[in-house]
Amino acid sequence: MAPTITDQEFELFQSLIYDQVGIKLETQKKTLLVSRLGKRLRELELSSYQAYYDRVNGRGGEEELTRLVDLISTNKTDFFREPVHFDFLREQVISQAQVTRTIRIWSSASSSGEEPYTIAMTLCDGIPDRSRWDLKILASDISTRVLAKAASGIYEEERVAQLPQDVIRRHFLRGKGEQSGKLKMRRELIDMIAFRRINLMGPTFPIRTPLDVIFCRNVMIYFDRPTQSTLMNKFFQYLRPGGYLFIGHSESLQWIDHQFDYIQPTIYQKPFE
Ligand SMILES: C[S@@+](CC[C@H](N)C(=O)[O-])C[C@H]1O[C@@H](n2cnc3c(N)ncnc32)[C@H](O)[C@@H]1O
């Protein structure tokens, strides 16, 4: 039997998750937390939520915190999800970079990699002479589990099934033998991407070169308005003037403080001056 959680213990988790990850765990989520964490407590042979809290909050608790985030948030993603952003990359970002032939993109909540690989496929298809270009993608997430999956570049057949055959042929290799039923991204795409664990709640990000585009899609929904606003101000600093911010379709910057110019739904630009 899983232990029950007291109100006081639940509040401890609420503040821990908010402070460390920015996710506001509403009181209605108590049952969800218990149902998802119960199994983990049994695995660790812990008899109370307080004991689990101490483990996450104590020395070396970082890894367990990551597991906790995995349990309470979703990693749902897809190749070519919300395609308007990839159209914009192809039609605007690539053509605006013809002179410098340099593009830097950050997929800031990259989950299992479908988003950064879609960016890589879009750049490769849109830039025929790409050996003469300098193209770099940073893919980051708080969860090391999804990042490892992303870095492997290996996907089950059904994840890829909805893609056009010519896209699959150009960008994936079909597994054989033990790997049959799986597809692997081609090496040149994997090599375009650096995978890193970055917590969006960190005070600064390990990024030195100003970025052309930041993808921050379908993660802001977990954050409250002050947290969203702080994050948008941080993103602003890491973009070059004229750089773009893409957010998810169910997200909006309408009610939060920010310095971006609105371009079209879910697309914002850092002003040139
Ligand atoms: C729903 S997925 C979005 C994936 C992709 N951007 C898309 O739109 O398809 C949300 C991701 O945000 C990550 N995440 C949640 N809180 C985070 C934080 N504080 N810092 C970085 N990543 C976070 C989760 O681990 C998860 O993989």
The ligand as a Gaussian input file, in Angstrom:
#p B3LYP/6-31G(d) Opt

LIG

0 1
 C        5.163000      18.941000     -23.857000
 S        6.910000      18.894000     -24.011000
 C        7.141000      20.024000     -25.365000
 C        8.025000      19.454000     -26.458000
 C        8.179000      20.338000     -27.708000
 N        8.652000      21.664000     -27.391000
 C        6.888000      20.414000     -28.497000
 O        6.233000      21.458000     -28.486000
 O        6.510000      19.406000     -29.121000
 C        7.410000      19.873000     -22.587000
 C        8.875000      19.624000     -22.171000
 O        9.252000      20.658000     -21.248000
 C       10.196000      20.113000     -20.337000
 N       10.291000      20.994000     -19.166000
 C        9.386000      21.173000     -18.163000
 N        9.858000      22.062000     -17.261000
 C       11.065000      22.484000     -17.726000
 C       12.046000      23.390000     -17.238000
 N       11.867000      24.065000     -16.107000
 N       13.179000      23.564000     -17.967000
 C       13.382000      22.885000     -19.132000
 N       12.486000      21.997000     -19.637000
 C       11.346000      21.801000     -18.934000
 C        9.611000      18.728000     -20.046000
 O       10.612000      17.857000     -19.544000
 C        9.077000      18.311000     -21.428000
 O        9.992000      17.499000     -22.129000

